[in-house]
Amino acid sequence: MKTVNRICQVLAVVFGLTGLVMFFMNFATIVSSGNTVNAIGAELAFGGKLEVGGETYKLAKSADILFCFILTVIATLMSAFSFKSKKLRYAAPAVGLGAAIYMLVIALSNATKFVDKRPLPAVTSIEYAPFVLIAAIALFA
């Protein structure tokens, strides 16, 4: 039983790190003024810069994506520290489940609800990359 517990702890850390890595991959494809640009999750969460048609625009921060990122970081850290502290053994999966549910809501919702497009001119469409749903599945695992 102890071996199964250790395997689950290791997998929780691995899948948490996988979820974090996916925040630094292509998160959304935005078509603005006839130009297609890709935004990574970190740019959307922390407010990055995108170049559209030769002009640079500073993105507004998406509080929802930032909150999901913070929950994922906390869940991963708690999972890593659960090897030393038995108190975190039950809290880490609970926070991880919260992050997974929140990410699943983001992944299954319309992208215009969670990607802030205000600074970009004439946005015609926003689509999530497949990694968004994969990150939610990794967090559930």
Order of alpha helices (4+ residues) and beta strands (2+ residues): alpha-beta-beta-alpha-beta-beta-alpha-alpha-beta-alpha
